[in-house]
Amino acid sequence: MSNPTGLDKRKFARLDTALDVAVNIESAGGTMTGLPEKLHATCRNLSLHGLCLETSCLANGAVRLLAGRPGEREYTLSLEIIMQPQDPPLQVSGEVCWYNVDHAALNFIYQVGVEFSELTPQARTALKGFIKAHSQSRSIFQAIRDFFSGN
């Protein structure tokens, strides 16, 4: 989705990051989307209120994920976000609020905006800590040191 003003209209700042996410598509009424029930995606950015996923596993059925009014979608997503490889994945639920196709990518990449609908206090604390730890600005010397040390 392009923004002609160049201004970010989001209410909440997002952290640009690349995290592995396992996605389960769940239906309130048992109806099928025509999409895989489980798929792998990459988190492009995240905040305390949602994230942007990228995947090549969606097709025309992706628009069905927007069926229903916001807050009452027919389909919800159960997400397992791997924030640190040594830790158990962060488990959250959400609903799709938008999707787009990145035609500039070599293979079509589907971008899916997800708003969290269920976030436990423990999940919120873990997410807040992760965002804070990874969004602190680094000096040029820290970046160079991290580059050469493999971090």
PyMOL commands that set and color helices and strands:
alter all, ss='L'
color gray80, all
select helices_A, chain A and resi 60-66+121-135+140-149
alter helices_A, ss='H'
color red, helices_A
select strands_A, chain A and resi 15-27+38-46+50-55+75-82+90-102+109-118
alter strands_A, ss='S'
color yellow, strands_A
deselect
rebuild
show_as cartoon
